[in-house]
Amino acid sequence: MQFMATKQHQRIAIGTIFVLAFILYAYLKRANLTLMAGDQWVYFSASYLFAEGTIPYRDFFFSHAPLQILLSTFLVKMGANLVILNLLPAAIGGISGIILFIMVKKSVGALRALLACLLFLFSYGNLMSTLYYTGQELGLLFSLLGTFFFLQRKKGWGGLCAGLSAAASINMLVNCLVLTLTQWRWNRKYLPLFFGMMVGTFGAVQILFITIAGWTYVEQVYLYHLAKPDNSTWLASNAKVFWMMIHAHGLLIAFGLLGCLLSLRKWKNTEEVDGGEKKLVTLAMGMAGSQILFLMIIHPIFPHYFVSIVPFLAILAAEGVILGWEWTRALMIPQRILIIGTGIIMSILLVLSAKHTLRLYEIEQYLLGVPQVVEVAEVVRRGIPEDATIFGEFGIAPLVSLLSNRRLAANIVDSSEMRIMGKQTTMEEMTDAIEADNVQILVNRERRGINAYPPFWKYRDAHFFLSRTIQAEGFPTAIEIWRRK
């Protein structure tokens, strides 16, 4: 009876912490109620175009996998406003946390599941990446769901979700490869089912959009990323991005490495190892290691790419905490001293880590904060007629377009200079297209995107003059409004 009561108390405690964690997560993600500058407006603007019948890849340039735009377009068709769309990545991050909890609980129990879920939810990688709708978070959700079914020996469903993950974010092809190789190693009997469902699902989406958009779909979603330059005017080098993310995830990485080392030690020294635990940890090692290697190879990389590593690193970190505690219990230290000492050390580490993460999270919001964007949109709306268009830097112009109800010239939702540097278009082709579509105003952030690209300045300065610069008090980002001469 006492054992049953203890188990029941543990379940209540874990359930309570789980609910409180999601309340705290929702509180932190209130930041998504604010309209900040960023890539997400490229994808939301594209969704509005798609909802109106303008086809991505065929009628306008769109460089991301199609499942991302299909979901946001569905929400637009259902009547979602900009705030609801902006909450979408936060909701996806929360659902991913729930899937991670269920997956780990099924394999190694509720305590490790709770730790992994907490470490993932409140990691900088998840908090930061779910400020924006990039498709990376959607791909990760399907990848986690596929991994869950994979571990539960539901290989058909696992393959289906893995295929969908790659159709939402091409970076998830790495996870698909890891799952395929793992199945080949563990039990080749079920490899045809898993691989067939994965390739079939992924292939069906590709065939659909190649049929709709033609070869330009392949060029924009795949070949364009291979042709991107190592860096553009203001992009940080890969080494700097790696250092930034290591700096932001120090405690998680330390516990993750501890989990790897103690797990390998346990497997070596113990004959009876739980099969579910070993499979989960092995797969987490493979996923995290492969994604790290992938990010070391490709150029350029961005901070939100690292969210694909975080849940698997969280699994290893949770293992590190539990195995580390079991290891210290074996030392000849009085239990009371051990509990108090460990509690103090862990509390200090967690408080310091939380402060560091929240500080970086606040800095991200500060740097991209544009509360003046509503004023800018009103200036644009009043300044040009409905049949005129605007153009500008992709992190702000699409948002102004949506708020002001003024079209983006030539439907160029993505004005990134990397399109030119990657030879997807030329400066002349881009400027000719917007000139033919009655462009009257340029909206840019200072020295960002195409507004920091010197070849663009010749066109800008020849046809437009800087009419106004609007900056919100307490925020560093200024928005420039350029009017036609």
C-alpha positions as CSV (number, residue, x, y, z in Angstrom):
1,M,0.0,0.0,0.0
2,Q,2.8,2.4,0.9
3,F,4.5,1.6,-2.5
4,M,1.3,2.3,-4.4
5,A,0.8,5.6,-2.5
6,T,4.4,6.6,-3.4
7,K,3.8,5.8,-7.0
8,Q,0.5,7.8,-7.0
9,H,2.2,10.8,-5.3
10,Q,4.9,10.7,-8.0
11,R,2.4,10.7,-10.8
12,I,0.5,13.6,-9.2
13,A,3.8,15.5,-8.7
14,I,4.9,14.9,-12.3
15,G,1.5,15.8,-13.7
16,T,1.4,19.0,-11.7
17,I,4.9,20.0,-12.8
18,F,4.0,19.2,-16.4
19,V,0.9,21.4,-16.3
20,L,2.8,24.3,-14.6
21,A,5.6,24.0,-17.2
22,F,3.1,24.5,-20.0
23,I,1.5,27.5,-18.2
24,L,5.0,29.0,-17.9
25,Y,5.8,28.2,-21.6
26,A,2.5,29.9,-22.6
27,Y,3.5,32.9,-20.5
28,L,6.9,33.2,-22.2
29,K,5.4,32.7,-25.7
30,R,3.1,35.8,-25.1
31,A,6.0,37.4,-27.1
32,N,4.4,35.8,-30.2
33,L,1.4,38.2,-29.7
34,T,3.8,41.0,-30.8
35,L,4.4,41.6,-34.5
36,M,8.2,41.5,-34.8
37,A,10.4,41.7,-37.9
38,G,11.6,38.4,-39.3
39,D,11.4,35.7,-42.0
40,Q,7.9,34.6,-40.9
41,W,6.3,37.4,-42.9
42,V,7.7,36.0,-46.1
43,Y,5.9,32.7,-45.4
44,F,2.7,34.3,-44.2
45,S,2.5,36.7,-47.2
46,A,3.1,33.7,-49.4
47,S,0.2,32.0,-47.6
48,Y,-2.2,34.9,-48.4
49,L,-1.1,34.8,-52.0
50,F,-1.7,31.0,-52.2
51,A,-5.1,31.4,-50.5
52,E,-6.1,33.8,-53.3
53,G,-5.0,31.3,-56.0
54,T,-1.5,32.5,-56.7
55,I,0.7,29.3,-56.9
56,P,4.0,29.2,-55.0
57,Y,7.1,28.1,-57.0
58,R,5.2,28.8,-60.2
59,D,3.8,32.3,-59.8
60,F,6.3,33.6,-57.3
61,F,9.6,32.5,-55.7
62,F,9.3,30.4,-52.5
63,S,12.3,28.5,-51.2
64,H,10.8,26.3,-48.5
65,A,9.2,22.8,-48.5
66,P,5.5,22.8,-49.3
67,L,3.9,21.4,-46.1
68,Q,4.8,24.6,-44.3
69,I,2.9,26.9,-46.7
70,L,0.0,24.4,-46.9
71,L,-0.6,24.6,-43.2
72,S,-0.5,28.4,-42.9
73,T,-2.6,28.7,-46.1
74,F,-5.2,26.5,-44.6
75,L,-5.3,28.7,-41.5
76,V,-5.6,31.8,-43.7
77,K,-8.5,30.2,-45.6
78,M,-10.1,29.5,-42.2
79,G,-10.0,33.2,-41.3
80,A,-6.9,33.3,-39.1
81,N,-5.5,36.8,-38.6
82,L,-1.9,37.8,-38.2
83,V,-1.8,37.3,-34.5
84,I,-3.1,33.8,-34.7
85,L,-0.6,33.0,-37.5
86,N,2.1,34.4,-35.4
87,L,1.1,32.1,-32.5
88,L,1.4,29.1,-34.8
89,P,5.1,28.3,-34.2
90,A,4.7,28.6,-30.5
91,A,1.8,26.1,-30.6
92,I,3.8,23.7,-32.7
93,G,6.7,24.0,-30.2
94,G,4.3,23.1,-27.3
95,I,2.9,20.1,-29.2
96,S,6.4,18.9,-29.9
97,G,7.1,19.0,-26.2
98,I,4.1,16.9,-25.5
99,I,5.1,14.3,-28.2
100,L,8.6,14.2,-26.7
101,F,7.2,13.6,-23.2
102,I,5.0,10.7,-24.4
103,M,7.8,9.2,-26.5
104,V,10.3,9.2,-23.6
105,K,7.7,8.1,-21.1
106,K,6.9,5.0,-23.2
107,S,10.5,4.1,-23.4
108,V,12.1,5.0,-20.0
109,G,9.4,6.3,-17.7
110,A,7.7,9.5,-16.6
111,L,10.6,11.1,-14.6
112,R,13.0,11.1,-17.5
113,A,10.2,12.2,-19.8
114,L,9.4,15.2,-17.6
115,L,13.1,16.2,-17.5
116,A,13.5,15.9,-21.3
117,C,10.3,17.8,-21.9
118,L,11.3,20.7,-19.5
119,L,14.8,20.9,-21.0
120,F,13.4,21.0,-24.5
121,L,10.6,23.5,-23.9
122,F,12.7,26.0,-22.1
123,S,15.8,25.7,-24.2
124,Y,16.9,28.8,-26.0
125,G,16.7,26.8,-29.3
126,N,13.0,26.1,-28.8
127,L,12.0,29.5,-27.3
128,M,13.9,31.4,-30.0
129,S,13.0,29.3,-33.1
130,T,9.3,29.3,-32.2
131,L,9.2,33.1,-32.4
132,Y,9.2,32.6,-36.2
133,Y,7.3,30.3,-38.6
134,T,10.2,28.9,-40.6
135,G,9.0,25.3,-41.2
136,Q,11.8,24.0,-39.1
137,E,9.6,23.6,-36.1
138,L,6.8,21.9,-38.2
139,G,9.3,19.5,-39.6
140,L,10.6,18.7,-36.2
141,L,7.1,18.0,-34.9
142,F,6.5,15.4,-37.6
143,S,10.0,14.0,-37.1
144,L,9.4,13.5,-33.3
145,L,6.0,11.9,-34.1
146,G,7.7,9.6,-36.6
147,T,10.4,8.7,-34.1
148,F,7.7,7.9,-31.5
149,F,5.9,5.5,-33.9
150,F,9.3,4.1,-35.0
151,L,10.2,3.2,-31.4
152,Q,6.7,1.7,-30.8
153,R,7.3,-0.6,-33.8
154,K,4.6,1.0,-35.8
155,K,6.8,1.3,-38.8
156,G,4.2,2.3,-41.4
157,W,3.1,5.3,-39.3
158,G,6.7,6.1,-38.5
159,G,7.6,6.2,-42.2
160,L,4.5,8.3,-43.0
161,C,5.4,10.9,-40.4
162,A,9.1,10.9,-41.4
163,G,8.2,11.5,-45.0
164,L,5.9,14.4,-43.9
165,S,8.7,15.9,-41.8
166,A,11.0,16.2,-44.9
167,A,8.1,17.7,-46.8
168,A,7.9,20.4,-44.1
169,S,11.6,21.1,-43.8
170,I,14.3,19.7,-46.0
171,N,16.7,19.6,-43.0
172,M,14.7,16.7,-41.7
173,L,16.0,14.5,-44.5
174,V,18.9,13.9,-42.0
175,N,16.6,12.4,-39.4
176,C,15.0,10.3,-42.1
177,L,18.4,8.9,-43.0
178,V,19.2,8.1,-39.4
179,L,15.9,6.3,-38.9
180,T,16.5,4.3,-42.1
181,L,20.0,3.2,-41.1
182,T,18.8,2.4,-37.6
183,Q,16.0,0.2,-38.9
184,W,18.5,-1.5,-41.3
185,R,20.7,-2.2,-38.3
186,W,18.0,-3.3,-35.8
187,N,15.7,-5.4,-37.9
188,R,15.8,-5.5,-41.7
189,K,12.5,-7.3,-41.9
190,Y,10.5,-4.1,-41.4
191,L,12.8,-1.9,-43.4
192,P,10.8,-2.1,-46.7
193,L,7.6,-1.0,-44.8
194,F,9.2,1.9,-43.1
195,F,11.3,3.0,-46.1
196,G,8.4,2.5,-48.5
197,M,6.0,4.6,-46.5
198,M,8.6,7.3,-46.0
199,V,9.7,7.6,-49.6
200,G,6.1,7.2,-50.8
201,T,4.8,10.0,-48.7
202,F,7.7,12.3,-49.4
203,G,7.6,11.4,-53.1
204,A,3.9,12.0,-53.4
205,V,4.2,15.6,-52.2
206,Q,7.1,16.2,-54.6
207,I,5.3,14.8,-57.6
208,L,2.2,16.9,-56.7
209,F,4.1,20.2,-56.7
210,I,6.3,19.3,-59.6
211,T,3.1,18.7,-61.5
212,I,1.7,22.0,-60.4
213,A,4.8,24.2,-60.7
214,G,7.1,22.3,-62.9
215,W,10.9,22.1,-62.5
216,T,11.0,25.5,-60.8
217,Y,9.8,23.7,-57.7
218,V,13.0,21.6,-57.6
219,E,15.2,24.6,-58.4
220,Q,13.7,26.8,-55.6
221,V,13.3,24.2,-52.8
222,Y,16.5,22.2,-53.4
223,L,19.0,23.5,-56.0
224,Y,18.7,27.1,-54.6
225,H,20.0,26.0,-51.2
226,L,23.0,24.3,-52.8
227,A,23.8,27.4,-54.7
228,K,23.6,29.8,-51.8
229,P,26.9,31.6,-51.0
230,D,28.8,30.9,-47.8
231,N,27.6,34.2,-46.5
232,S,25.9,37.3,-47.6
233,T,26.4,40.9,-46.7
234,W,25.5,40.7,-43.0
235,L,25.3,37.0,-42.2
236,A,27.6,35.6,-39.5
237,S,30.0,32.8,-40.3
238,N,29.1,29.2,-39.5
239,A,31.7,29.3,-36.7
240,K,30.1,32.3,-35.1
241,V,26.6,30.7,-35.3
242,F,27.9,27.5,-33.7
243,W,29.6,29.4,-30.9
244,M,26.5,31.4,-30.3
245,M,24.3,28.3,-29.9
246,I,26.9,26.5,-27.8
247,H,27.0,29.5,-25.6
248,A,23.2,29.6,-25.4
249,H,23.0,25.8,-24.5
250,G,25.9,25.3,-22.2
251,L,24.1,23.4,-19.4
252,L,22.1,21.3,-21.8
253,I,25.2,20.3,-23.7
254,A,27.1,19.5,-20.5
255,F,24.4,17.2,-19.3
256,G,23.9,15.7,-22.7
257,L,27.6,14.8,-22.9
258,L,27.4,13.4,-19.4
259,G,24.4,11.3,-20.5
260,C,26.3,9.9,-23.4
261,L,29.3,9.0,-21.3
262,L,27.4,7.4,-18.4
263,S,25.1,5.5,-20.8
264,L,28.1,4.0,-22.6
265,R,29.7,3.2,-19.3
266,K,26.5,1.5,-18.1
267,W,26.1,-0.6,-21.2
268,K,29.7,-1.7,-21.0
269,N,29.6,-2.7,-17.3
270,T,26.0,-4.0,-17.1
271,E,24.7,-7.1,-18.9
272,E,21.1,-6.4,-18.2
273,V,20.2,-3.1,-19.9
274,D,16.6,-2.1,-20.6
275,G,16.0,-2.5,-24.3
276,G,13.7,0.5,-24.6
277,E,16.2,2.8,-22.8
278,K,19.1,1.7,-24.9
279,K,17.1,2.1,-28.2
280,L,15.9,5.6,-27.2
281,V,19.4,6.8,-26.1
282,T,21.1,5.3,-29.1
283,L,18.6,7.0,-31.5
284,A,19.0,10.3,-29.6
285,M,22.8,10.1,-30.0
286,G,22.4,9.3,-33.7
287,M,19.9,12.1,-34.4
288,A,21.9,14.8,-32.4
289,G,25.2,13.7,-33.8
290,S,24.0,13.6,-37.4
291,Q,22.3,17.0,-37.3
292,I,25.5,18.6,-35.8
293,L,27.6,17.0,-38.6
294,F,25.0,18.2,-41.2
295,L,25.2,21.8,-39.9
296,M,29.0,21.7,-39.9
297,I,28.9,20.8,-43.7
298,I,26.2,23.1,-45.1
299,H,26.5,26.9,-45.7
300,P,25.2,29.2,-44.5
301,I,23.5,28.2,-41.3
302,F,21.0,30.0,-39.1
303,P,20.3,29.7,-35.4
304,H,16.8,28.3,-35.9
305,Y,18.4,25.2,-37.6
306,F,19.6,24.1,-34.2
307,V,16.1,23.4,-32.8
308,S,16.3,20.0,-34.7
309,I,19.1,19.0,-32.3
310,V,17.5,20.2,-29.0
311,P,14.9,17.5,-28.2
312,F,17.4,14.7,-28.7
313,L,20.0,16.6,-26.7
314,A,17.3,17.0,-24.0
315,I,16.8,13.2,-24.0
316,L,20.5,12.7,-23.4
317,A,20.7,15.4,-20.8
318,A,17.8,13.8,-18.9
319,E,19.7,10.6,-19.0
320,G,22.8,12.4,-17.7
321,V,20.9,13.8,-14.7
322,I,19.3,10.4,-13.7
323,L,22.5,8.3,-14.3
324,G,24.6,11.0,-12.6
325,W,22.4,10.9,-9.6
326,E,22.6,7.1,-9.5
327,W,26.3,7.3,-9.8
328,T,26.7,9.8,-6.9
329,R,24.5,7.7,-4.7
330,A,27.0,4.9,-5.0
331,L,29.7,7.1,-3.4
332,M,30.4,6.8,0.3
333,I,28.6,10.0,1.2
334,P,25.8,10.3,3.8
335,Q,22.5,10.4,2.1
336,R,21.3,13.7,3.7
337,I,24.5,15.5,2.7
338,L,24.3,14.1,-0.8
339,I,20.7,15.2,-1.2
340,I,21.2,18.7,0.2
341,G,24.5,19.2,-1.7
342,T,23.1,17.9,-5.0
343,G,20.0,20.0,-4.6
344,I,22.0,23.2,-3.9
345,I,24.4,22.6,-6.9
346,M,21.5,21.8,-9.3
347,S,19.5,24.8,-8.1
348,I,22.4,27.1,-8.7
349,L,23.1,25.7,-12.2
350,L,19.4,25.8,-13.2
351,V,18.9,29.4,-12.0
352,L,22.1,30.6,-13.8
353,S,21.1,28.7,-16.9
354,A,17.5,30.0,-16.8
355,K,18.7,33.6,-16.4
356,H,21.1,33.2,-19.3
357,T,18.4,31.7,-21.6
358,L,15.8,34.4,-20.7
359,R,18.4,37.2,-21.2
360,L,19.2,35.9,-24.7
361,Y,15.5,35.4,-25.4
362,E,14.8,39.0,-24.4
363,I,17.7,40.3,-26.5
364,E,16.2,38.5,-29.6
365,Q,12.9,40.2,-29.1
366,Y,14.6,43.6,-28.5
367,L,16.7,43.4,-31.6
368,L,13.7,42.5,-33.8
369,G,11.1,44.6,-32.0
370,V,9.3,47.0,-34.4
371,P,6.3,48.4,-32.5
372,Q,6.3,51.3,-34.9
373,V,5.3,49.0,-37.8
374,V,1.6,49.9,-37.4
375,E,2.5,53.6,-37.9
376,V,4.7,52.7,-40.9
377,A,1.8,50.7,-42.4
378,E,-0.6,53.6,-41.9
379,V,1.9,56.0,-43.6
380,V,2.1,53.6,-46.6
381,R,-1.7,53.1,-46.8
382,R,-2.3,56.8,-46.8
383,G,0.6,57.6,-49.1
384,I,-0.2,55.5,-52.2
385,P,-3.4,54.4,-53.9
386,E,-4.7,50.8,-53.8
387,D,-3.4,50.0,-57.3
388,A,0.2,50.9,-56.3
389,T,2.7,48.5,-54.8
390,I,5.5,48.4,-52.3
391,F,8.8,46.6,-52.2
392,G,11.6,46.2,-49.7
393,E,13.6,44.1,-47.3
394,F,12.0,40.7,-46.7
395,G,12.0,41.0,-42.9
396,I,9.7,44.0,-42.8
397,A,8.1,44.8,-46.2
398,P,5.8,41.7,-46.3
399,L,4.5,42.6,-42.8
400,V,3.9,46.2,-43.9
401,S,2.1,44.9,-47.0
402,L,-0.3,42.8,-44.9
403,L,-1.0,45.6,-42.4
404,S,-1.4,48.3,-45.1
405,N,-3.4,46.3,-47.6
406,R,-0.9,47.2,-50.3
407,R,0.5,44.5,-52.6
408,L,4.1,43.6,-52.7
409,A,5.4,44.5,-56.2
410,A,5.6,41.5,-58.5
411,N,4.5,39.3,-55.6
412,I,8.2,39.2,-54.4
413,V,7.6,38.0,-50.9
414,D,11.3,37.0,-50.6
415,S,13.6,39.8,-51.7
416,S,16.7,38.2,-50.2
417,E,19.9,39.2,-51.9
418,M,20.9,35.5,-51.7
419,R,18.6,34.9,-54.6
420,I,20.8,37.1,-56.7
421,M,24.1,35.8,-55.2
422,G,22.8,32.2,-55.7
423,K,22.0,33.0,-59.4
424,Q,18.2,32.4,-59.1
425,T,17.6,35.8,-60.5
426,T,19.5,39.0,-61.3
427,M,19.3,42.5,-59.9
428,E,18.0,43.7,-63.2
429,E,15.3,41.1,-63.4
430,M,14.1,41.9,-59.9
431,T,14.1,45.7,-60.4
432,D,12.5,45.3,-63.9
433,A,9.7,43.2,-62.4
434,I,8.8,45.7,-59.6
435,E,9.1,48.7,-62.0
436,A,6.5,47.0,-64.2
437,D,4.2,46.6,-61.3
438,N,3.8,50.2,-60.3
439,V,6.1,50.2,-57.2
440,Q,5.9,53.5,-55.4
441,I,7.4,52.9,-51.9
442,L,10.3,51.0,-50.6
443,V,10.1,49.8,-47.0
444,N,13.4,48.7,-45.4
445,R,15.1,48.2,-42.1
446,E,18.4,50.0,-42.0
447,R,21.3,48.0,-43.4
448,R,19.4,44.8,-43.5
449,G,18.7,42.3,-46.3
450,I,18.6,43.8,-49.8
451,N,18.9,47.3,-48.2
452,A,22.4,46.3,-47.2
453,Y,23.3,45.0,-50.7
454,P,25.4,47.5,-52.6
455,P,24.1,46.6,-56.1
456,F,20.6,47.5,-55.0
457,W,21.6,51.0,-53.9
458,K,22.1,52.2,-57.5
459,Y,18.5,51.4,-58.4
460,R,17.2,52.7,-55.0
461,D,19.0,56.0,-55.1
462,A,18.2,56.6,-58.8
463,H,14.4,56.2,-58.4
464,F,13.6,56.9,-54.8
465,F,14.4,59.3,-52.0
466,L,14.5,58.6,-48.2
467,S,11.2,60.2,-47.1
468,R,11.1,59.2,-43.5
469,T,12.9,57.1,-40.9
470,I,10.7,55.8,-38.0
471,Q,12.2,54.3,-34.9
472,A,10.3,53.3,-31.7
473,E,11.7,54.5,-28.4
474,G,13.7,51.9,-26.7
475,F,14.2,49.7,-29.7
476,P,17.3,49.7,-32.0
477,T,15.5,48.9,-35.3
478,A,14.7,51.8,-37.5
479,I,12.3,51.5,-40.5
480,E,13.0,53.5,-43.6
481,I,10.3,54.7,-46.0
482,W,11.6,55.5,-49.5
483,R,9.3,57.3,-51.9
484,R,9.5,57.5,-55.6
485,K,11.1,60.7,-56.9
